Amino acid sequence: MFSGLSTLDSIQRSANVREFGGRPSKDIDLLLWLGGDRERLEEIAERTLDTIRGQFSDWHVTLLVDGPEWASIASALPCGRQISLPRSTSLPQALFSLALESAKLPWAAFAWPGSEPDAGVLTELRDSASDADLIYAQGVLPIPLETPHPIQHGRLQMSDAIPMERCLLATQAAARVSFDCSPMLQRFFWWDFTVRLSRHGRVASRECAACSKARVSWRDYPFFNPAPIEQDTAARYINAGNDFQAFFNDLADLESDALLRGCVQWYRQAGLTMPAAHRGVRRGDRWPIRVLVLGGIFEPHHNELCFFRCFEKLRGSGYLTWRPMLYEQCRPEDLHHYNLVIFTRPRYPGCSALMDECKTQAIGTLVMIDDNWVTIARERPRYEFLFGAGKPALETFLYCLRQADHTVVYNPILAEDIAPFARKLTQLAPYIDPSAFACGDRRKRGTMLAGYSGSPRPETPAFQALANFAERHSDVELLCFGPLQMPPELLSVDPSRICSAPFQVSYEGYARRIGRLSPDILIAPLDDCRTAASKAPNKFLEISVVGAAGIYSRVAPYTRYVRDGATGLLVDNQEQCWTEALERLYCDRGLLAAVAAAARKEVLENYTLDQATPCLLRLLAEVAR
């Protein structure tokens, strides 16, 4: 394993720790890292130090001194604790890790030469932190302004978006996740840490009036010994789950050789011993391929469903490396690293230019679309502004379809409508990863849990039936996941009887939560139109995997997958029909259990990751050049 653990152990043995005591006014430990090329940083470092002397004089400050070059500056700055190293490591995360391991205060903040810590902002964050694992101040972030806060896991995979200099980290959370001390992440350790923390931890944000940005970021920090790792390589390593051996196996020979030489040289200059790495078994002369998955700010869960789960299953097998990226942040020069670029639901400004650049560089291109944007404006007028005839979003989408080497869909009706615009089209079978849904024990619950999980729906009869169902039965509680606003039909129900949560960008977080709740009955209303009929049957897959009995509108795509009375109940979109189906399952618990068991069995046998991954891999191989 090349995870950085051995690096940290080696550094820890040489560290000198001094405690100076004192009674801080805050329960925050300000961790100030001093390292890098002092000559180049002298002036800007003094500004940071002046800020700390002025604003943080009564705080607990931990000085992290990375080598003797910074010892004189450290001696002139009062602190509560000092951890110093006899030789520069040029790994900020190593000293931050040592400080967090022995932290006695519940919160940690971060500073370095060129950062702009603000005591007022950090105090505001602490006062509103509640039970967050990490809380940050909203400010000028390198992502679109319309991005909802707090930023969740899927978006962090695409963009290094949480500002380290204006955040607070719970030290207990740091102990659970920890920094990766590999030189692979010398400049990207914070991005990697926030990606992993957001996978299971709670990230919060707060609007703060004063939000400054670091004058020197880790991406351009003048280290003594900079690791020869490009951002693209680091990003793909982050998506390899911080397993260097697996990542190394997934690289082409030339890239793995270059990476190994660079790491060996870095370790030698740092005076550290590099762990061994060996090349795994290759999977054929076309492998591995490098995949870039492009998407907009609302696409992370689509990518998770369609690609990332399969990619993670292949990790370490020598097939591919991958990374996601926002359309808005991708530049033409970013593309040359890749054999294949996936355009997920391309409708954003810049998509057409990126598609053209892929053609210029002879990079394989694949468009993924799972909604019918050809019919949606005609059938749902509220989308006219996006997908009406001649609108930029629709024209961008159609242009990408015409130019892409291949287009993938998950529904035969959608395939019919997309085929006239696409060069080549493949319909893949829908699938689900059951391991994402860790189901709880519904037997421990004294009540029945019934409800809805999904995007907002205009079909009101199902929600009215659900509300009346809860009113009739005191032993029924409701679940409502997805809509930003509660369906008005459910407002009559006592809020204490409703478990609700808005849409989550993190599909993994959503799957984990609904799996733990283990609902008994879930409804899936859908209107009868071509746009709705073009959807993938994701609700059927999810409802079945969590062990619930599903009630579905008697329309496509559900009529293609649900066997009425066996793996679910199909109903007409009338309140009486939804009511009768809910009562039928409530009164006949044997039927409820049988439907849930049969549906789960069918999905596990026919629509899982194991069946889907080889098909997707063959498609990627065909498109990649």
C-alpha positions as CSV (number, residue, x, y, z in Angstrom):
1,M,0.0,0.0,0.0
2,F,1.3,3.4,-1.0
3,S,-1.3,5.3,1.0
4,G,1.0,7.5,2.9
5,L,0.7,5.7,6.3
6,S,4.3,4.6,6.3
7,T,5.3,8.2,5.3
8,L,3.4,9.5,8.3
9,D,4.9,7.0,10.7
10,S,8.4,7.9,9.6
11,I,7.7,11.6,10.0
12,Q,6.1,11.1,13.4
13,R,9.2,9.4,14.8
14,S,11.2,12.5,14.1
15,A,8.8,15.1,15.3
16,N,9.5,17.3,18.3
17,V,6.4,18.3,20.3
18,R,6.3,21.1,22.8
19,E,3.3,22.1,24.9
20,F,3.1,25.7,26.3
21,G,-0.3,25.5,27.9
22,G,-2.4,28.6,28.3
23,R,-6.2,29.1,28.5
24,P,-7.6,29.8,25.0
25,S,-10.8,31.9,24.7
26,K,-12.2,29.6,22.0
27,D,-12.6,25.8,21.7
28,I,-10.8,26.0,18.3
29,D,-7.2,25.0,17.7
30,L,-5.7,27.2,14.9
31,L,-3.2,25.0,13.1
32,L,-0.5,27.2,11.4
33,W,1.8,25.3,9.0
34,L,5.1,27.0,8.3
35,G,7.1,25.5,5.4
36,G,8.2,25.8,1.9
37,D,10.6,28.2,0.2
38,R,11.0,30.8,3.0
39,E,12.9,33.2,0.7
40,R,10.0,33.4,-1.8
41,L,7.4,33.4,1.0
42,E,9.0,35.9,3.4
43,E,6.8,38.9,2.7
44,I,3.5,37.1,2.3
45,A,4.2,35.0,5.4
46,E,4.7,38.1,7.5
47,R,1.2,39.3,6.5
48,T,-0.3,36.0,7.7
49,L,1.7,36.1,10.9
50,D,0.6,39.7,11.6
51,T,-3.0,38.6,11.1
52,I,-2.5,35.9,13.7
53,R,-0.8,38.1,16.2
54,G,-3.6,40.7,15.9
55,Q,-6.7,38.5,15.7
56,F,-5.7,35.3,17.4
57,S,-3.7,36.5,20.4
58,D,-6.0,34.8,22.9
59,W,-6.6,31.7,20.8
60,H,-4.9,28.3,21.0
61,V,-2.5,28.3,18.1
62,T,-0.5,25.2,17.2
63,L,2.6,26.0,15.2
64,L,3.6,23.3,12.7
65,V,7.2,23.9,11.7
66,D,8.3,22.0,8.6
67,G,12.1,22.2,8.8
68,P,14.7,24.4,10.5
69,E,14.3,27.2,7.9
70,W,11.2,28.4,9.7
71,A,12.4,28.0,13.3
72,S,13.3,31.6,13.8
73,I,9.8,32.8,12.7
74,A,8.2,30.2,14.9
75,S,10.1,31.3,17.9
76,A,8.8,34.9,17.6
77,L,5.1,33.8,17.5
78,P,3.4,33.0,20.8
79,C,1.5,29.6,20.7
80,G,0.0,27.0,22.8
81,R,1.8,24.1,21.1
82,Q,4.6,23.5,18.6
83,I,5.3,20.5,16.5
84,S,8.5,20.8,14.5
85,L,10.5,18.6,12.2
86,P,14.3,18.5,11.8
87,R,14.0,18.3,8.0
88,S,11.4,19.8,5.6
89,T,8.9,17.2,4.3
90,S,7.0,19.5,1.9
91,L,3.9,17.6,3.0
92,P,1.6,19.9,4.9
93,Q,-0.9,17.1,5.5
94,A,1.7,15.2,7.5
95,L,2.0,17.9,10.2
96,F,-1.7,18.7,10.1
97,S,-2.3,15.0,10.8
98,L,0.1,15.0,13.7
99,A,-1.6,18.0,15.2
100,L,-5.1,16.6,14.8
101,E,-4.1,13.2,16.3
102,S,-3.2,14.9,19.6
103,A,-5.7,17.7,19.5
104,K,-7.4,18.5,22.8
105,L,-10.0,21.0,21.5
106,P,-13.1,20.0,19.6
107,W,-12.5,22.1,16.5
108,A,-9.5,22.8,14.2
109,A,-9.0,25.7,11.8
110,F,-6.1,25.9,9.2
111,A,-3.6,28.5,8.2
112,W,-0.4,28.7,6.2
113,P,1.8,31.4,4.7
114,G,-0.4,33.2,2.2
115,S,-3.7,32.2,3.8
116,E,-6.1,34.8,5.2
117,P,-7.6,33.4,8.4
118,D,-10.4,35.6,9.9
119,A,-11.2,35.2,13.6
120,G,-14.6,36.7,13.1
121,V,-15.6,34.3,10.4
122,L,-14.3,31.3,12.3
123,T,-16.2,32.4,15.4
124,E,-19.4,32.6,13.3
125,L,-18.8,29.2,12.0
126,R,-18.3,27.8,15.5
127,D,-21.5,29.4,16.8
128,S,-23.5,27.7,14.1
129,A,-21.6,24.4,13.7
130,S,-24.0,22.3,15.7
131,D,-23.3,18.6,15.0
132,A,-21.5,19.2,11.7
133,D,-18.3,17.3,10.9
134,L,-17.1,20.2,8.8
135,I,-18.5,23.7,8.3
136,Y,-17.3,26.3,5.9
137,A,-18.0,30.0,5.1
138,Q,-19.7,30.5,1.7
139,G,-17.7,32.9,-0.5
140,V,-16.2,33.2,-3.9
141,L,-15.9,29.5,-4.9
142,P,-14.6,28.1,-8.2
143,I,-18.0,26.7,-9.1
144,P,-21.2,28.3,-10.4
145,L,-23.0,30.7,-8.1
146,E,-26.3,28.7,-8.4
147,T,-24.7,25.7,-6.7
148,P,-26.7,24.9,-3.5
149,H,-24.9,24.9,-0.2
150,P,-23.6,23.0,1.5
151,I,-21.6,21.3,-1.2
152,Q,-22.1,17.5,-1.2
153,H,-20.1,14.5,-2.1
154,G,-21.0,14.3,-5.8
155,R,-20.0,17.9,-6.5
156,L,-16.8,17.6,-4.5
157,Q,-15.8,14.8,-6.8
158,M,-16.0,17.2,-9.7
159,S,-14.6,20.3,-8.1
160,D,-12.2,21.2,-5.2
161,A,-14.8,23.6,-3.8
162,I,-14.5,23.8,0.0
163,P,-12.2,26.6,1.2
164,M,-9.7,25.3,3.7
165,E,-8.8,28.7,5.0
166,R,-12.3,29.5,6.1
167,C,-13.7,26.3,7.5
168,L,-13.8,24.4,10.8
169,L,-13.2,20.7,11.1
170,A,-14.4,18.6,14.0
171,T,-11.3,16.9,15.4
172,Q,-13.4,13.7,16.0
173,A,-14.2,13.6,12.4
174,A,-10.6,14.1,11.5
175,A,-9.7,11.0,13.5
176,R,-12.2,9.0,11.6
177,V,-11.2,10.1,8.1
178,S,-7.6,11.4,8.4
179,F,-5.4,13.0,5.8
180,D,-3.6,10.9,3.1
181,C,0.1,11.7,3.5
182,S,1.2,10.3,0.2
183,P,3.2,12.7,-2.0
184,M,0.6,11.9,-4.7
185,L,-1.6,14.4,-2.8
186,Q,1.0,17.0,-1.8
187,R,-1.1,19.8,-3.5
188,F,-4.5,18.1,-3.4
189,F,-4.7,16.5,0.1
190,W,-7.5,18.9,1.2
191,W,-9.6,18.1,-1.9
192,D,-9.1,14.4,-1.2
193,F,-10.0,14.8,2.4
194,T,-13.2,16.6,1.8
195,V,-14.3,14.1,-0.8
196,R,-13.8,11.2,1.6
197,L,-15.3,13.1,4.6
198,S,-18.4,14.1,2.6
199,R,-19.0,10.4,1.7
200,H,-20.2,9.6,5.2
201,G,-19.8,12.8,7.3
202,R,-22.0,15.9,7.7
203,V,-20.9,19.0,5.8
204,A,-22.5,22.3,6.6
205,S,-22.1,25.9,5.5
206,R,-22.8,29.4,6.6
207,E,-23.1,32.7,4.8
208,C,-20.6,35.1,6.2
209,A,-20.3,38.8,5.4
210,A,-16.5,38.8,5.3
211,C,-14.9,36.0,3.2
212,S,-11.4,36.4,2.0
213,K,-9.6,33.9,-0.3
214,A,-6.1,32.5,0.3
215,R,-3.4,34.6,-1.5
216,V,-1.4,31.4,-2.0
217,S,-3.1,28.1,-2.5
218,W,-1.6,24.6,-2.3
219,R,-1.8,24.3,-6.1
220,D,0.9,27.0,-6.6
221,Y,2.6,26.8,-3.2
222,P,6.4,27.1,-3.5
223,F,7.4,23.9,-1.8
224,F,11.1,23.0,-1.2
225,N,10.5,19.6,-2.8
226,P,7.4,19.7,-5.1
227,A,6.1,16.3,-6.1
228,P,5.9,15.9,-9.9
229,I,2.2,15.1,-9.9
230,E,-0.2,16.8,-12.2
231,Q,-3.7,17.7,-11.0
232,D,-5.2,15.2,-13.4
233,T,-3.2,12.4,-12.1
234,A,-4.0,13.4,-8.5
235,A,-7.7,13.6,-9.4
236,R,-7.7,10.1,-10.8
237,Y,-5.8,8.8,-7.7
238,I,-8.5,10.4,-5.5
239,N,-11.1,8.4,-7.4
240,A,-9.0,5.3,-7.0
241,G,-9.9,5.3,-3.3
242,N,-6.4,6.3,-2.1
243,D,-5.1,2.9,-3.0
244,F,-1.8,3.5,-4.8
245,Q,-1.4,-0.2,-5.8
246,A,-4.8,-0.3,-7.4
247,F,-4.2,3.0,-9.1
248,F,-0.8,1.9,-10.3
249,N,-2.3,-1.3,-11.8
250,D,-4.8,0.8,-13.7
251,L,-2.2,3.0,-15.4
252,A,-0.8,2.4,-18.9
253,D,2.9,1.3,-18.8
254,L,4.3,4.6,-19.9
255,E,2.4,6.5,-17.3
256,S,3.0,4.1,-14.5
257,D,6.7,4.1,-15.2
258,A,6.9,7.9,-15.2
259,L,4.9,8.1,-12.0
260,L,7.1,5.6,-10.3
261,R,10.3,7.4,-11.3
262,G,8.9,10.7,-10.1
263,C,7.9,9.2,-6.7
264,V,11.2,7.5,-6.2
265,Q,13.0,10.7,-6.9
266,W,10.7,12.7,-4.5
267,Y,11.2,10.2,-1.7
268,R,15.0,10.2,-2.2
269,Q,15.1,14.0,-2.0
270,A,12.8,14.0,1.1
271,G,15.0,11.5,2.8
272,L,12.2,9.0,3.2
273,T,11.8,5.3,2.2
274,M,9.3,4.6,-0.5
275,P,7.0,1.6,-0.1
276,A,7.2,-1.0,-2.8
277,A,4.8,-1.0,-5.8
278,H,4.3,-3.7,-8.4
279,R,2.5,-3.8,-11.7
280,G,-0.6,-6.0,-11.8
281,V,-1.9,-8.2,-14.6
282,R,-2.8,-6.4,-17.8
283,R,-6.2,-7.1,-19.4
284,G,-5.3,-6.8,-23.1
285,D,-3.6,-4.5,-25.5
286,R,-6.5,-2.0,-25.4
287,W,-6.4,-1.5,-21.7
288,P,-6.2,0.6,-19.6
289,I,-8.1,3.6,-20.9
290,R,-8.4,7.0,-19.3
291,V,-12.0,8.3,-18.9
292,L,-13.1,11.8,-18.2
293,V,-16.7,12.2,-17.2
294,L,-18.1,15.7,-17.8
295,G,-21.3,16.9,-16.2
296,G,-23.1,20.0,-14.9
297,I,-23.7,20.9,-11.4
298,F,-27.0,18.9,-11.3
299,E,-25.5,15.7,-12.8
300,P,-23.5,14.0,-10.1
301,H,-26.2,11.5,-9.1
302,H,-26.7,10.6,-12.8
303,N,-23.0,9.9,-13.1
304,E,-23.1,7.8,-9.9
305,L,-26.0,5.7,-11.2
306,C,-24.7,5.2,-14.8
307,F,-20.9,5.0,-14.5
308,F,-19.2,5.5,-11.1
309,R,-20.5,2.3,-9.5
310,C,-19.2,0.2,-12.4
311,F,-15.9,2.0,-12.4
312,E,-15.4,1.4,-8.7
313,K,-16.1,-2.3,-9.2
314,L,-13.3,-2.4,-11.8
315,R,-10.8,-0.6,-9.6
316,G,-7.3,-2.2,-9.6
317,S,-8.2,-4.6,-12.4
318,G,-6.2,-2.8,-15.1
319,Y,-9.1,-1.6,-17.1
320,L,-9.4,2.2,-16.6
321,T,-8.8,5.3,-14.6
322,W,-11.3,8.0,-14.4
323,R,-12.3,11.4,-13.0
324,P,-15.4,13.6,-13.1
325,M,-15.2,17.3,-14.0
326,L,-17.6,20.2,-14.4
327,Y,-18.3,21.4,-17.9
328,E,-17.7,25.0,-16.7
329,Q,-14.2,24.2,-15.4
330,C,-12.9,21.9,-18.2
331,R,-10.4,23.6,-20.6
332,P,-9.3,22.2,-24.0
333,E,-5.9,21.4,-22.5
334,D,-7.5,19.2,-19.9
335,L,-8.8,16.8,-22.5
336,H,-5.5,15.6,-23.9
337,H,-5.0,13.3,-20.9
338,Y,-7.9,11.0,-22.0
339,N,-8.8,8.3,-24.4
340,L,-12.6,8.8,-23.8
341,V,-14.7,11.7,-22.7
342,I,-18.3,11.1,-21.5
343,F,-20.7,14.0,-21.9
344,T,-23.4,13.5,-19.3
345,R,-26.7,15.2,-20.3
346,P,-24.9,17.9,-22.3
347,R,-26.9,21.1,-22.4
348,Y,-24.6,23.6,-20.8
349,P,-22.7,26.5,-22.5
350,G,-19.3,25.2,-23.6
351,C,-20.4,21.6,-24.2
352,S,-20.3,22.1,-28.0
353,A,-16.8,23.6,-28.0
354,L,-15.5,20.8,-25.8
355,M,-17.1,18.2,-28.2
356,D,-15.3,20.0,-31.1
357,E,-12.0,19.9,-29.2
358,C,-12.4,16.2,-28.6
359,K,-12.8,15.7,-32.4
360,T,-9.7,17.8,-33.0
361,Q,-7.7,15.7,-30.6
362,A,-9.2,12.4,-31.9
363,I,-10.6,11.5,-28.5
364,G,-13.5,9.1,-28.3
365,T,-16.8,10.7,-27.2
366,L,-19.9,9.2,-25.6
367,V,-23.1,11.1,-24.7
368,M,-25.3,9.7,-21.9
369,I,-28.9,10.9,-21.8
370,D,-31.6,9.4,-19.5
371,D,-34.4,12.0,-20.0
372,N,-36.4,12.7,-23.2
373,W,-35.4,16.3,-24.0
374,V,-36.9,15.9,-27.5
375,T,-40.5,15.7,-26.2
376,I,-40.3,17.4,-22.8
377,A,-41.1,21.0,-23.8
378,R,-44.1,19.9,-25.8
379,E,-45.6,17.8,-23.0
380,R,-44.4,19.8,-20.0
381,P,-44.5,23.5,-20.9
382,R,-42.6,24.6,-17.8
383,Y,-39.5,23.3,-19.6
384,E,-40.1,25.4,-22.7
385,F,-37.4,27.9,-21.6
386,L,-34.8,25.1,-21.8
387,F,-35.9,22.6,-24.4
388,G,-38.2,24.6,-26.6
389,A,-37.4,24.7,-30.4
390,G,-34.3,26.8,-31.0
391,K,-33.4,27.2,-27.3
392,P,-29.7,27.1,-26.6
393,A,-29.9,24.2,-24.2
394,L,-31.7,22.0,-26.7
395,E,-29.5,23.1,-29.6
396,T,-26.4,22.3,-27.6
397,F,-27.8,18.9,-26.7
398,L,-28.7,18.0,-30.3
399,Y,-25.3,19.2,-31.6
400,C,-23.5,16.9,-29.1
401,L,-25.7,14.0,-30.1
402,R,-24.8,14.5,-33.8
403,Q,-21.1,14.9,-33.2
404,A,-20.6,12.2,-30.5
405,D,-19.1,8.8,-31.6
406,H,-21.8,7.1,-29.5
407,T,-24.9,7.7,-27.4
408,V,-26.2,5.6,-24.6
409,V,-29.7,5.4,-23.2
410,Y,-31.6,3.1,-20.9
411,N,-35.1,3.0,-22.3
412,P,-36.4,1.8,-25.7
413,I,-38.9,4.7,-26.1
414,L,-36.1,7.2,-25.5
415,A,-33.9,5.2,-28.0
416,E,-36.6,5.7,-30.7
417,D,-36.6,9.5,-30.2
418,I,-32.9,9.9,-29.9
419,A,-31.9,7.6,-32.8
420,P,-32.5,10.2,-35.6
421,F,-30.0,12.6,-34.1
422,A,-27.3,10.1,-32.9
423,R,-24.4,8.7,-35.0
424,K,-24.6,5.4,-33.1
425,L,-26.8,4.5,-30.3
426,T,-26.8,1.7,-27.6
427,Q,-29.5,0.9,-25.1
428,L,-28.1,-0.5,-21.9
429,A,-30.1,-2.3,-19.3
430,P,-30.8,-0.4,-16.1
431,Y,-29.1,-1.6,-13.0
432,I,-28.6,-0.9,-9.3
433,D,-25.8,-1.5,-6.8
434,P,-27.5,-3.3,-3.9
435,S,-24.5,-2.8,-1.6
436,A,-25.2,1.0,-1.5
437,F,-28.5,0.2,0.3
438,A,-27.6,-1.1,3.8
439,C,-31.1,-2.0,4.9
440,G,-32.2,-1.7,8.5
441,D,-34.4,-4.0,10.5
442,R,-38.0,-3.0,10.0
443,R,-39.1,-5.5,12.6
444,K,-37.8,-3.2,15.3
445,R,-40.2,-0.5,14.2
446,G,-43.6,-0.5,15.8
447,T,-45.2,1.4,12.9
448,M,-45.6,0.9,9.2
449,L,-43.5,3.3,7.1
450,A,-45.1,4.3,3.7
451,G,-44.3,7.1,1.4
452,Y,-42.6,8.5,-1.7
453,S,-39.0,9.0,-2.8
454,G,-38.1,10.8,-6.0
455,S,-38.2,14.1,-7.8
456,P,-41.4,16.4,-7.6
457,R,-44.4,14.9,-9.4
458,P,-47.4,16.8,-10.7
459,E,-49.7,13.7,-10.2
460,T,-51.6,14.6,-7.0
461,P,-54.0,11.7,-6.6
462,A,-51.3,9.4,-5.2
463,F,-50.2,11.9,-2.6
464,Q,-53.8,12.6,-1.6
465,A,-54.4,8.9,-1.1
466,L,-51.2,8.7,0.9
467,A,-52.3,11.5,3.2
468,N,-55.7,10.0,3.8
469,F,-54.0,6.6,4.4
470,A,-52.0,8.1,7.2
471,E,-55.1,9.8,8.7
472,R,-57.0,6.5,8.8
473,H,-54.2,4.5,10.4
474,S,-52.5,5.8,13.5
475,D,-49.8,3.1,13.2
476,V,-48.7,4.5,9.8
477,E,-45.8,7.0,9.4
478,L,-45.0,8.7,6.1
479,L,-41.7,9.2,4.3
480,C,-41.1,11.9,1.7
481,F,-37.7,12.1,0.1
482,G,-36.8,14.4,-2.8
483,P,-39.2,17.3,-3.3
484,L,-37.7,20.6,-2.1
485,Q,-41.2,21.4,-0.9
486,M,-43.6,19.0,0.7
487,P,-46.4,18.0,-1.7
488,P,-49.4,20.1,-0.6
489,E,-51.5,17.0,-0.2
490,L,-49.3,15.9,2.7
491,L,-49.4,19.2,4.6
492,S,-52.6,18.0,6.4
493,V,-50.6,15.3,8.1
494,D,-49.0,15.9,11.5
495,P,-45.3,16.8,10.6
496,S,-44.1,14.7,13.5
497,R,-45.4,11.6,11.6
498,I,-43.4,12.5,8.4
499,C,-39.8,11.6,7.8
500,S,-38.7,14.0,5.1
501,A,-35.5,15.1,3.4
502,P,-34.9,17.2,0.3
503,F,-33.1,16.0,-2.8
504,Q,-29.6,14.9,-2.2
505,V,-26.8,15.3,-4.8
506,S,-25.0,12.5,-3.0
507,Y,-26.7,9.3,-4.3
508,E,-24.6,7.3,-1.9
509,G,-25.9,9.3,1.0
510,Y,-29.5,9.0,-0.2
511,A,-29.1,5.2,-0.6
512,R,-27.6,4.8,2.8
513,R,-30.4,6.8,4.5
514,I,-33.4,5.2,2.8
515,G,-31.8,1.8,3.3
516,R,-31.5,2.4,7.0
517,L,-35.1,3.5,7.2
518,S,-36.3,0.4,5.3
519,P,-39.8,1.6,4.4
520,D,-42.6,-1.0,4.0
521,I,-44.5,0.6,1.1
522,L,-43.3,3.1,-1.5
523,I,-45.5,4.7,-4.2
524,A,-44.2,5.6,-7.7
525,P,-46.7,7.9,-9.4
526,L,-46.0,8.9,-13.0
527,D,-48.0,10.6,-15.7
528,D,-49.0,9.0,-18.9
529,C,-46.9,10.8,-21.6
530,R,-44.0,10.0,-23.8
531,T,-41.5,12.0,-21.7
532,A,-42.4,10.0,-18.6
533,A,-42.4,6.7,-20.5
534,S,-38.8,7.4,-21.6
535,K,-37.5,7.2,-18.0
536,A,-35.3,4.4,-16.7
537,P,-37.2,2.3,-14.1
538,N,-34.9,3.4,-11.2
539,K,-37.8,3.7,-8.7
540,F,-38.7,0.0,-9.3
541,L,-35.0,-1.0,-8.7
542,E,-34.6,1.1,-5.6
543,I,-38.0,0.2,-4.1
544,S,-37.2,-3.5,-4.6
545,V,-33.7,-3.4,-3.3
546,V,-34.7,-1.8,0.0
547,G,-37.2,-4.6,0.5
548,A,-40.4,-2.5,0.2
549,A,-43.5,-3.3,-1.7
550,G,-44.1,-0.8,-4.5
551,I,-47.2,0.7,-5.9
552,Y,-46.7,2.0,-9.5
553,S,-48.7,4.0,-12.0
554,R,-49.9,1.7,-14.8
555,V,-47.8,3.3,-17.4
556,A,-44.4,2.8,-19.1
557,P,-41.7,2.2,-18.0
558,Y,-43.2,0.3,-15.0
559,T,-45.5,-1.8,-17.2
560,R,-42.4,-3.2,-18.8
561,Y,-40.7,-4.3,-15.5
562,V,-43.4,-4.8,-12.8
563,R,-45.5,-7.9,-12.8
564,D,-48.8,-6.8,-11.3
565,G,-49.6,-8.5,-8.0
566,A,-46.3,-10.3,-8.0
567,T,-43.4,-7.8,-7.9
568,G,-45.6,-4.7,-7.3
569,L,-49.0,-3.3,-7.7
570,L,-49.9,-1.4,-10.9
571,V,-52.7,1.2,-10.5
572,D,-54.5,3.8,-12.6
573,N,-53.8,7.4,-11.7
574,Q,-56.9,7.9,-9.7
575,E,-57.1,8.5,-6.0
576,Q,-59.4,5.6,-5.4
577,C,-57.0,3.2,-7.1
578,W,-54.1,4.4,-5.0
579,T,-56.2,4.1,-1.9
580,E,-57.3,0.6,-2.7
581,A,-53.7,-0.5,-3.3
582,L,-52.5,1.0,0.0
583,E,-55.3,-0.6,2.0
584,R,-54.7,-3.9,0.3
585,L,-51.1,-4.1,1.4
586,Y,-52.0,-2.7,4.8
587,C,-54.6,-5.4,5.5
588,D,-52.8,-8.3,3.9
589,R,-49.3,-8.4,5.4
590,G,-48.6,-11.7,3.7
591,L,-49.1,-10.1,0.3
592,L,-46.9,-7.2,1.3
593,A,-44.1,-9.5,2.3
594,A,-44.5,-11.7,-0.8
595,V,-44.5,-8.7,-3.2
596,A,-41.4,-7.2,-1.5
597,A,-39.5,-10.5,-1.5
598,A,-40.3,-11.3,-5.1
599,A,-39.4,-7.9,-6.4
600,R,-36.1,-7.9,-4.5
601,K,-35.3,-11.4,-5.9
602,E,-36.0,-10.4,-9.4
603,V,-33.8,-7.3,-9.2
604,L,-30.9,-9.1,-7.6
605,E,-31.1,-11.8,-10.3
606,N,-31.4,-9.5,-13.3
607,Y,-30.5,-5.8,-12.7
608,T,-27.3,-5.6,-10.6
609,L,-23.9,-4.2,-11.0
610,D,-22.5,-7.6,-11.9
611,Q,-24.7,-7.9,-15.0
612,A,-24.2,-4.3,-16.1
613,T,-20.4,-3.8,-15.7
614,P,-19.3,-6.1,-18.6
615,C,-21.8,-4.4,-21.0
616,L,-20.6,-0.9,-20.1
617,L,-17.0,-2.0,-20.3
618,R,-17.5,-3.3,-23.9
619,L,-19.1,-0.1,-24.9
620,L,-16.3,2.0,-23.5
621,A,-13.8,-0.2,-25.3
622,E,-15.6,0.4,-28.6
623,V,-15.7,4.2,-28.2
624,A,-12.2,4.7,-26.8
625,R,-9.6,5.3,-29.5
